[in-house]
Amino acid sequence: MDMQSGATRQALTKAKIGNFQIPLPPLTEQRCIADKIDALQAKSRRAREALKAVGPLLEKFRQSVLAAAFRGDLTAEWRKQHPDVEPAEKLLERIRTERRARWEEAELAKMRAKGIKPKDDQWKAKYTEPEPVDATGLPELPEGWCWAKVEELACDVRYGTSAKTSDDETQMPVLRMGNIVDGALVYDDLKYLDRSHDDLTELRLQHGDILFNRTNSAELVGKTAMFDRDEEFSFASYLIRVRVLLSAPEVLVWYINSPFGRQWVSQNVSQQVGQANINGSKLKALAVPIPPHEEQVELAKKVKQALSVIKGQRENSIGLMGQVAKLEQSILAKAFRGELVPQDPNDEPASVLLERIKAEREAGTGKKKTRTKT
């Protein structure tokens, strides 16, 4: 269809609309086509409504899976079959030891960079041991599990960069809060940080790092995902990176994204300049239920399987929604090709109908307007 271009938009002229030609069926067939289209479109509307309901239902299912995971329900049978696994308290002791070792290694590196050689071990006294969780008021955990603060599990909790970024793809890609979608990272719509940035080494992500969205709307603040690539990436200032010492770091992601984690977010969020915020101190104080190491592996397997099914169903529903839209266009195309309803050779031809319409128009145009006397 021809368009007339304007300064800022395109438009159809009245003349072009008037000259637009359409295929015209006989009047009886028009009525049959209209009835058929109405019936088919009613079915497609019902299909669209059913497909629109799939997304919310899948999200409820996802939340149900995560809630079951941290109640211990998903691995209840596994625990019965493995009663002698090492309890999570032992794992937490090793994590605390590893955390201190990482801190000492980092401190030594800083001193070497400044040309300082420690004379003794007094510098180690600067290390702050995280306070254990006060479980008062917290839910009872399954046998072998324990509570641990994010601070206990992490060797590094750091804010992202607020440095100016660009669209230069030769520089370091930066993940932002918009890259966290449904508990996972999407690696598109990226900005880039100059590789000469002073803190680039400390801001570089590692596989397994957790990214927590600290500032957003009240509905989206606290969304969390795990960095799952081995490529070079950095992260922006509205995100907090948590580098945990867990073999299955997804456990932290799933807990924060679960109903329990979302409840914690709602209880700890603060409003600042129209946006919701949770700072790093609050995040480090978050108490997380930790299963034994072997159970973490089993839990991760079961949750991943369930989330994979949910993702597949969501993709299927999106694909079906697209097919419904194509079907609706196909219905209209068939209608104007004369393929939608059977044709009756005894119907009055459309040319006769058109001549009658033409005559009625001419008769209407020829009538003189009469002025009403007052």
N, C-alpha and C positions, 0 to 999 in steps of 0.2 A: 504494500500500500504506500502511495506517495505521501511524503511528509513535506510540509513547508517549514524551513528553518527560520528561527527567530534569533535574536541576539543571545538569549540564554536558554532557549528551549525550542523543541520542535512542536509543530501543531498541524492539524488537519484543517483545510479550508472547507467552507460550506459547499463550494462548487465541487470539490473532489469527493466529499461525502455523498453529494447528490448523484454523482456519476458512478459511484461504486456499484458493481454488478454482483448479484448473488443468484445461485440456482434456485428456481421456484418450482416446487412440486405441485401437483393438483391439490385442491383445498382439502379433500377427504384424506389424502395421504399426509398433508401437513398436520392434521389433527392426530393421525396415528403416530406420526413421528414425535409430536409434542408429548403425547401420552407415554410413548416408549422412553423418551429422554427423561421425563419426570420420574418414571419407575426406576430406571437404571441409576439416575443421580441420587435418588433416595437411598438405594442400596450402597452407593459409594460414600454417601454422607455417614451412614451407619458404620461402614468400614473405617472411615477416617476417625470417627469418634472412638471406636474400639481401639484403634492403633494409638491415638493420643493418650489413652489411659494406660498403655503399656509402660511408658517411661516412669510415671509415678509409682506404679506397682513394682517395677524392677528396683527402684530406689528403696522402697519399703523392704523388699526382699534383701537388698544389699545391707541395709541397716540391721535387719534381723540376723543375717549371717555374722556380722561383726559383733553384735551383742552376744550371740551364742558362743562365739569364739572366746570372749573374755569373761563369760560365766563358766567356761570350762566344758560347755556342753558338747562342742565339736570333737573334743578329744577324750570324752568321758570313758568310752569303751577302750580306747588306747591305754588309758591309765590303769584300768583293771588288768589289762594284759601285761603291763610293765610296772609292777609295784615297787621295784627295787632301783629305779633310776635315781641319780644324784639329785637332791633337792636344789631348788633355785637359790637358796641362801649360799650354797657353796659356789655356785656360778657368780653370784654377786660379789663374794669375797675376791675371786680371781679378777673380776672386772675392776674392783677398787685398786687391786695391786697393779694391774695394767695401767689404770688411769694415772696413778702416781708415777709410774715409770715413764709414761709419755710426757708428763709435766716436767720431770727432771731432765729428760732428753731435750725438750724445747728450751728450758732455762739454760742448759749448758750451751746450746747452739747460739742463744742470744749473747751469752758472755763471750764466746769465741769470736762472734762477729764484731764485738767491741774490743777485742784484744785482751780480754780479762781471763786470767787463769786462777780458778778458786784455790785457796790455800788449804781449805778443809771442807767439811760437809755442813758447816753452819747455815749455808744458803738454803739447804733443804728444809729448814725449819719454817720457811716462808709458805710451804705448801699447806693449803687449807683442805682438810678432810671434810667431805660433804656430811651433813647431819643425816642420820637415817630417818626413814619415814615414821611419822607418828600415825599408827594405823587406827587410832581411836576414831570411831564413826565410819570407817571405811568398810566396804562389804567383805564378808568372809570369802577367802579364796579356796580353790580346790587344793587337795593334798599335794604338797611339794612345791606349790607356788609361793611367791613372796612379792611384797610391794617394794618398789625402788623409785627414787626420784630421777627425773631426767638428768639432773646434775650428776648423780651417781653413775649413770650409764654412759655419760658423754665425756670424751676427752677434749672437746672443743664446742663452744656455743658462740656463734659470731654473727653480727649484723652484716648485711651486704653493702655494696658500694653505692654511694650517692653521686659518684663522679659522672661527668657528662659523657653520654654515649653517642654513637653515630650509626649510620647505615653501612659503614665500611665493612664488608664481609671478610676482609683480610685480617681483621682484628679479633679479639676474644669475644665470642658470643656470650650474652648476658641473659640469664633467665629472670623473668619478672613474675609478679603475682598472677598475671593473666595466663601464664604458662602452666598453672596448676588447675587441672580440670578433672573432677570426679575422682580425686585421690591419686591421680597420675600426672606425669609431666607430658606436655605436648611441645615439641621442639620446632615451633614456627613463630612467625611474627617476632623475630629476634632483633635486639639492638646489640651494639658491639662496643667493647671497652678497649681503649688504646693499650697495646701490649707494653707500653713503657710506664704504665701506672705503677706507683711505688709499692702498693700492697697487693700486687697481682698474685704473687706466690701464695699469700695467706688466703686470698679470695678464690683460689682455684678449687673447683669441686672434685671430689673423689667418688668413685662408684660406691653406693651405699649411703651417701650423705642424705640427711633428711632436711627438706626445706619447709619451713613453717611461715605462713602468711600472717605477719603480725599486725598489719593495718589494712582494713578494707571496710565494706559495709558490715552491719551487724550480722547479716546472714552468711557472709563469706569469710569473715575474719577467722583465722585458725585453720583454714584449709591446708592440707599437708600432703606432701608426696615425696617419694624417694628418687634421687638421681640415679639412673640405671644405665649410664653410658660410660665408656672409657675415653671419650673425647674430652678436649679442653673446653670447659665452660666456667663462667663466673656467675654471680647472682647479685640482684639489685637490693637496695636499702630497705624495701618493704618486706624483705624476707629475712628469716633467721636460719642459719645453717646449724644443724645439730649433727655432730660426728659421733655416733654411738659405738660402743664396744660390744655389740651384739652380733652373733653369727647370722641372725635373721632380723636386720634393722627394720624390715617391713612391719614387725610387731608394733613398733612405736607409731608408725604411720596409721595402721589400722585402728589402734586404740584411740588416737586423737580424732580420727574420722568416724568412730563408732558413736552410738548414742551416749555412751558414758563420757567420751571425749568432748562431744558437742555440748553436753550439759556443763562440763568443767569450763569450756570456753564461755558460755553464757553467764556463768557465775563469776568469772574473773575479768571480763572485758570492761574497758573504760571508754567513755566517749570523749573524743578530742577533736574539736573543730569539725563536727559533723561526721566524723569517722570513728569506727570502733577500733580499739587498740589493745593488744596484749604484749607486754614487754618481755625481754629476755629473762628477767628475774622471776617473773611468774611462771614462765615456761620451764625454767630449771627446777622449780618447786613442784611441778606436776608429778603426782604419784601414779606409777604405771604398774599393772599386775604383770609379773614376769613368770612364765612357766620354766621348768627345768629345760636344759639345753636340748635334750632329745625330743621333748614334747614341743618345743618351739619349732623344730624341723617338721614334725607331724602337723602341727597347727598351720604352719605356713603352706604346706602342701594342700590341706583341705580348703583353706581360705582362697588360695590361688585358683583351685579348681572351680569353686563356686563363683568367684568373680569373673572367671573366664566364661562361664556359662551365661552370666548376666550380661557381660559385654557382647557376646554373640547374639543374645536375644535382642539387645538394644539395636545392634547393627541390622538385624533382620527386620525389626519394626520400622526402622528408617528406610530400608530398602523397599518394604511393602508400601510405605506411604508414597514413595516415589512411583511405584507401579500403579497405585490408585490414581495418582495425578495423570499418568500417561493414559490410563484406561479412560478417564473422563474426556481427554482430548480425542482418543480413538473413537469414542461414541459419537462425538460431534462430527468428526471427519466422515464416519460411515453414514451419518444422517444426510450429509450434503453430497455424498457420492451415490445416494439412493440405495444403500445396502442395509439400512437399519430395519426397515419393515417391508413386507411383501408389497409389490405394486399390482394394482388392479387396472387392466386395460380398459375397463368400462368407466373408470373415473373421468370426470370432465377434465379435459386437458388444461394445464396451467395457462396456456396462451389465451383460452377463452376467459378464464378468471382475470387475467391481466387486462384484456380488452374491456371487461366490465368495470374494473377499477378505474381504467383510463376514462371511460365514459362518465362515470360518477364524478371524477375529479373535474372534468370539463364542464359538466352540468353545474357543479358547485361553484366553479370559477365564474360562470356566466351569469349567475344571479346578481341582481343589483341590490345594493344595500339600501334599505329604506330608513329614513330618519324619523325617529319618533317625535311626534308633536307634543309640546308641553303647554 
